């Protein structure tokens, strides 16, 4: 196995640290922090999932006309929510971009899906926790 892609992983760590810093206001409840931690793990899992699984998931949604119409309505609703909360969406998009870059580097290195998920999840959660912690001590 080759050496880890440190530049991508450090970028991932810093990106999640900044996100944790921005989320760590004194008025934010710990349950919100926990929800975002689960969301970060879901981003890592979605990026580490094989394309066949994703194709099966989304391909089954479009097999009938009724499902396709419901899918279009749901996607439209999500698009409206994203436009209303563009500030939050941009932050999450930066997290996804940093995670995708690290995932591509891990894929190039030859990691399997579960190892990539583990590395992405650990680095992301450490960065997120580091951002929360630094905000609390400063």
N, C-alpha and C positions, 0 to 999 in steps of 0.2 A: 504494500500500500504506500502511496506517495505521502508527502507531508501535507498537512492541512492548509487550505487557502486562507492564510491569516489576514490578508488585507480585506477580504470579503467578510470574514467573521468579526474583525474589529469594527468595520463599518456597520455591521448588524448590531453589535453591542452598543456602539455610540448612538445609533438611531433609536434603539429601544430605551436607552438611558435618557435621551432628550424627551421621548414620549412620556416616560415615567415622571420626569421632572415637571413637564407641563400638566400632567394629571394630578400631581401631588399638592393640590391646594389645601389649606387648612379646613375648608368646608366640604371636602369630598369624603364621603363615608368609605370605610374599609371594604364594604360590599361592592362598591363600584370598582375599587382596585382589583378585587377578586374576579369580577366579571370580565374586566379587561385582560387579566392574566389568562383566563380561559379562552378569550378571544384570540390572544396571541398564540396559544397552543393550537387553536383551530386553524389559524393562518399557516402555521408550520405543518400541520397535518394535511391541509389542502395542497400545499406545495409539494409535499413528499408523496402524495397519493399517485399511483400510476395512472397514466392517461386512459387506459382501458376502463378503469373504474369510473372516471369522470365522464367518459363517452357513454357508458351504460346508464349512468344516472340521468344525464341530460337528454340522451337519446330516447329514453322511455317516456319522457314528458311530452314528446311531440308525436307520439304514435297515433293519436286520434285528434279530430278537430276540436272537440270539447277541451281536451287537455291543452292543446295549443293556444286556444283563446284564453283559458285561465292563466297559462304561463305568460302570455303577452300582458295581461292585466296586472299580474303580480310584478313583472319586470317594470312596467310603467309606474306602478306605485313605488317601487324601490328607487327608480330614477328620480321621481319627485322628492322622495326623502333625501336622496343624495344631494340634490340641488338645494334643498332647504338648509341642510347642514353641511355646506360645502367646506367649511373650516375643518370640521372633524373628518370629513371624507378625504381631504388632502393629506391629513396626518396619517390616516390609515393607509392611504395609497403609497406614501413614502415607506411605511413599514413593510408593505407587500413588496415594493420594489427592492428594498435592501434584502429581504428574505429570499426573493427570487434570484438575485445575483448570487447570494451565498449558496442556494440550492443548485444553481447551474455549475458553480465551481466544484461543489461536492459531487455532482453527477459526472463532471469531467474527471475528477479524481478517481472515480470508480466505486463510490459508496452505494450500498443498497438503500432501499427506501426507508427501512426502519432506522438504520444508522443515521441517515440524513435527517430524519424526523427528530431523532434524539439530539443530534448536534444542534440543529436549528432551534429546537425547543429549549434546550439548556442555555444556549448563548442568548436567546431572546429573553427568557425569564430572568437570567442574571442581569442583563442590561436594564430591563424594566425595574427590577428590584433595586438595582444600584441607583437609578434615577430617583426612585421614591425615597430611598435612604438618604441620599445626598441632600435632597430638598429638606428632609426632616432635621438633619443635623446643622444645616446652615441657617 
